[in-house]
């Protein structure tokens, strides 16, 4: 028995138990509905209505903020608001934007893409709420850095509302789950998929790195270490260049694909829209397509998990709602732009969804059906950059959750960074199996305390919006 099998056997009982609890499904109208997805999507709808469609009304204003229209050198914080946004996007835009979309469409038909976009639109409002609170309740450290995120606004925000014990308990629970979860979905899964993609573009079975994934893991760990050792400023400096580059590369490839197949674009759009309301061959019919689309959207943009607020809390701004506006751009870029590009390519390539190919292989096959074979290398580079950027974002999330639990300090911080990089190597070398199921469940369990806090503090956010508008927009 190899080490992969030993690890999987050891972790499987715990992974199955926790995964079953978090992602248990309730049969509704012939479809299996996971309540955790409803919890996230209903939250997005609630905040959209409660804040009077802030996701739409605030979109152009968010762009003005990001381009520095209101910035001042003396604003408190560590990062420009653009760099805070790119750091947060780095944590959400990953291989899932290529593989996860393919899985959703393969299972739920083209209509699943429509419901992904629908969920992403409402997720913008959730991001607004959690990132506004992230700045409101961030903590200034002695070394001039700041720490923020759900663990802080759950603790301090609920304490101010008269629930100190509940707030502290939810904050600790959130941080502990985030520390463990970040080592899986934000680390090992990404390094594993990046290594696999590198092997594909260097010859598959003939690649020098076939069977030597640990070498690729070492290389990735070294690159991650070079960035995260410098803290959030180094991460922000890297992501502000990396995120636009990788997104533009992928979008250009998708647009070229669509331009070559321009005569099939209207049909693909029509299939996505019509199938959203009359899906054929999808388990559970329309509800099945909705569930699959919502699930992949929430898994992709992380609206409701609170993770992005950890990065946005470092933004330089004296007005918390200002960063809420910036944050709502995240789900738009992640889900409504990048994921929808993948969806269009896949639907154009395989409108009837025949065959057993799914995941990232389906996405690659779609591009290869039209573009020259060498473009597979570019797609592979984009996928590897997606994975690398995600590791940078989640390294910071895990670090801030860790220091919330054990306290700030250089030795503690660098100790966590060393641990994170060690898991990069492990992830590239192993078949992850149950380890990913366990970390996936731990990451998504944080949506429960986070959304409880967001619901309770929604009036606080609304009052902050009014204060912001009086200060800046009146």
N, C-alpha and C positions, 0 to 999 in steps of 0.2 A: 504493500500500500504506500503511495507516495505522500509527500507532505501536504499537497493540495487536498487530497482525500481525507487525511487526518484532521486538518483544520476544519473542513466542511462538516465532517461527522461530529466534531466537538461543538461547533457553533450551531448546528442545525436545529436542535430542540429549542434553544432560546430564540433563534431567528424566527422559526415557524410560529412560536407562541406569540411573540410581540407583533410580528407581521399580521397574524390573524386578528389580533385585537385592534390594531390601527386601521387595517384595510378590510375589516369584515364587511360583508355585503348583504344588503336587504333586498329580496326580490320584489320589484315593483313593476307591474304591467309587463311581465315577461323579461325584464332586464334586471341584472344584478347591480344594485346601487350602493356604492361605498359612502357611508355618512360623512366621512372625513372630507370627501370632495364637496358634498353639499354644504358642509360647515364653511369651507373656503369660498365657494361661489356665492352662497347667500350673503356672506360677509361683504363681498364685492358689490353686490346689488344694493345692500343696505347702505353702505357708505356713499355709493353713487347718488342714491336718492336723498340721504340725510344731508350731504354737502352740496346738493342741488347741481348735480352733474359737473362736479369740479374737474373730472377727467376730460371733459370736452371744453368747458368754459376756460379752463386754465392752461390749455395746451400751448397756445401762442405765447402766453406770458412766461411759461416755463422755458421756452426757447430763448426769450429775451434774457432771462436770468442766466442760463447756461452760457450765452455768448458774452457775459460779463457786463451787461448794461447797468446793473445796480451794484457791482462789486466795489469794495473799498479796501485798501491795503490794511487798514486797522481793524478789520472785522475779526472777531474771535473764531478760533478753529485752526485746523492743520492743513486742510486741502482747499484748493479752489473748488467751487461747486461743480465745475466740469469734471475735475479729477475724481471727486466723490462719486459722481454719476458713472464714470467709466469703470471705477473700482467695483461698484455694485453690479454693473452690467457684466463685468468680467466673471462675477460669481454665478450669474444666471445663464449667460450665453455659453453653451457647451456643446458637446457631441449630441446631446439630447435634441438640439434644434435640427439635427440631421437625422438621427436614428429614431428619436421619439416620435417625430411627425410621421415617419414612414410606418411605424408600428400602429399609430392611431388610425391612419388611412387604411392600412391593410386589414385591420379588425373592424373599424367602424364605417368604412367607405369614405368617399370624398366629402360627404356631409360633415364628418368629424372635424375637418379643417375649418368649416364655417363656425362650428361651436367652439373651437379653439380660439378663433378671433373674437367671438362674443365674450368668452370668459376673460380673455386678455384685456378687452376694453374695460370691463368692470373691475378687473384687478388693478387698474391704474388708480382707482379711488382708494383701494386698500393700501397701496403703497404710499399714497399721499398721507393717509392717517398715521401709519406706523413710522414714517420717516420724519414727520412733523414732531411726533412725540420723542423720537430718537434724539433730536436736537434739543427739545425742551428740557429733557431730564438727563442730558449728558453730564459727565463728571470731569472736571479739570484736574489733571494730575500734577504732582510737584515738578515733574520734568518739562512741563509745558504741553504735554500730549493730552488728548481727551479720550474718554471711554464712554461709549453709549450703546444703545440697543435695547431690546425687549427686557433683558434682565434688570436694567436700570429703571426703565419707565414702569415696569411692573412693580418693582420694589418701592420706588419713591412716589410714583403716581398714586398707587393704591394706599400707601401710607398717608398721603395728604387727604385722601378720601375717608380715612378712619379705619383702614384695614391693614395695619402694619404686618401682622403675622402672615396673613394671606399673601400680601405682596412679596414679602421676603421669600416665602415658600415657593411661590410661582417663579420668582426670579432665579432661585437656586436650581429648581427643576429644569427651567429653560436652559440655563448655562451648562448644566451637567449633560443634558441630552445633546446639546450643540457640540460640546467638546468631543464626545464619542462619535456622533454622527458625522462630523466634519472629516474624520479620518477615513470614512468609507466613501460616501457619495461625492464629497468634494475633494477627495484625494486619491484613494486607491482605484476607484472606478475610472477616474480620469486618466491616471497614469497607465492603467491596464489598457484602456481603449486607444490612448495615444501610441503606446508601444505596438499594439496590434496594427494600427493604421500605418505606422512607419514600416513595419514588416511587409505590409501589402504593397506599398509604393516602391519598395526596394527589391521586389521580386517574389513575394509570397514565400512558397516553399524553398525557393532558390536563394532567398535573402541570407546574407551572412549572419543576420541577427535572429534567424529562425532557431528557437531553442536557447537563445541567449538574451532573453528579454531583460534580465537583470542588468545587463550593460546599458540598455536604454533607460532603465529605471535610475541607474546611477547618474547618467547624463541629465535626465529631467530633474532629479533631486538637486544636483549641483546648480542648475539654472534657477530653480525655485529658491534655493538658499541664497544665491547672489542677490536676489530681489528682496526677499522677506527679512533678511538680516537688517536692512535699512529701515524697517518699519513702514507705517502707512504712507509716508512721504515718498519712499522709493517705490512702493506698490502703485501709488497714484501716478507717479512719473512714468512708470512702465505701461500701465493700462491706458493712459491717455494717448499713447502712441499705438499700442498693440490692438486695442479694441476697435478703433475706427479702421485700422488696416485690415484686420481679419474679416470684419463685417463687410467692408467695401469689396474685398477680394471675392468673398462668397456671393455677394449680391451681383457683382459683375458677371460671374460665371452663370448665375441663374438667369440674368437678363439676356445674356448671349444665347443661352439655351432656348429661352422663350422667343427671342427674335428669329432664330432659325426655324422654330416651329410656330411662327406667328399665326398661321391659319388654324391651329388647334387651340390657341389661347381662349377664344370666346367659348368654345365647347367645354374647356376645362373649368372656366369660371361658372358656366351654366350648370355643369355637373356638381360642383361644390355647393351651389345655392339650392338647386332642386333636390339633391340628395339629402340636404340637411332637413328637409321637411317630408320627404317621401323616400327614405332609404330602402334599397332592395337588398335582400340577403344579409341584413345586419341583425344580429341577435338583439331582440328587444325593440326592433323598429326604430322610430324616431327617438325614443327615450334612450335606446342603446347608443345611438350616434351622439346624442347630447352628453351622456355620461363619459364616453370615451374622449370626446373633444374637451370637455371640462377638465377631466383628469390630466390629460397631457398638457393642457395650458397651465394648470396650477403647478404641475411638476416642473414645468419649464421656467416660468417667470417668478415662482416662489412668493407671489403675492399672498399675504396672510401668514407667512412663516416668520416674518420679522427680521430675517437675516440681512436684507439690504439696509435696514436702518442702522446696523452696526457700522457700515461704511459711511452712510450719509451723515451720521452723527459727527464725523470728523470735518465736515464742511465748514468753510469760513463764512459765517453769516450771523448777524445779531438777531435775526427774525426767523424762528423755527419754521413757520409756514412757508417761508421762501424755499427751504429745502424740500418741503412736501411737494411743491410745484415741480421742482427738478426731478424728484423721484418718480413722479407719474409717467415720465418719459421712458422709464426702464421697461415695463411690460409692453409698451408700444413698440419699442425697438426689438425686444426679444421675441414677442409673440406675433404682433401684427405686421412686422416687417420680415425678420429673418426666418421665422418658422413658416410664414405664409409663402416665402420664396421656395422653401423646400416642398411645401404642399403643391404649389403650381407645377414644379418640375416633375413630381411624382405622378400627379394626375394626368399631365400631358403624356408622360411615358407609358403609363399603364392604366387607362381609363376604366377597364373592366376588372382590374385587380385579380387577374388569374395567376396561378403559380404559387409557390410556397416561399418565395423570397420576401424577406421583411427586414426591418432594422436598417442599419447604415448600408448594408449590402444593396438594398433596394434603391437607396438614394444614389449610390455610386453607379449602379447599373443604369439608372435613368440618365445621368449625365453622360455616361459612356455611349449611350444609344445615339447621341447626336454630336457630341463634341469629340475632338481628336483624342486618342488614347493618352497623350501626354498631359491632358488636363486632369487626369486622375491624380497626378502628382500635385497639382495645384489644389485640388479638393482635399487631398491628404494633408497638405500643409495647413489649409484652413482648419481642418478637423483637429490637428495637433495644436494649433494656436488656440482654438477654442478650449481644448482640454487644459493647456498650460495656463491660460488666463483664469479659468475656473479655479485651478489650484491656488493661484495667487489670492483671489478673492476669499476663498474658504480658509486659507491659512490665517488671514486676518480675523475672520469671524471666529475661528477656533481659539485664536490667541486671546481675543477680548473676552470670550466666555471663560477661558481658563484663568485669566488674571482677575476676573470678577470673583471667582471661587477662592483663589489662593492669594490674591493681592498682587499689586504692581511690583515690578523690579526687573532689572536687567537680567539677572541670573535666571529668574523664573521664565521670563519671556524667551530668552535664547534657548533655554531647556526645552520649552514647548516647540520652538522652531526646529530644533534638532530632531525631536520625536516626529514631527510632521514630515520632515524630509526622509526619515527612515521608512515611514509608511509609504512614501512615494516609490521607493525601491521595492518594497514588499508587494505593493499593488501591481507593479509592472511584471512581477515574476510569478504570481500565483493565479490560479483559476479561482475567482473570488466567491462564487456561489452564495452560500448562506451569509457570509460576512456582509455582502452588499444588501441583502434583504434586511439584516439586522440594523445596519446603519441607515438604510432608507426609512425604516419604521421610526427610528429615533429622531431623524430629521423632521419627519412629518408630524410626529406627536407634539412638537413644539407649537403647532398651529392651534392647539386647544387652549393652552394658557395665554398665548399671544392674542388670539381673537377675543377671549374673555376680557382681557385688559383693554383692547381697542373698543369693544362695545361700551364698557363702563366709562371709559374716558372720552368717548365721542363728543360729549358736550364741551370738554376741555379743548379739543381740537377745533370745534366750531367757534369757540370764543377766541382762539388764537387766529383763526382766519379773519375774524372781524377786526382784531387788533392789527393784523398785517395790512389789511385793506385800508384801514384808517391811517396807518403810518406811511404806506408807500403808494397806494392807488387812489387816495382821495384827492 
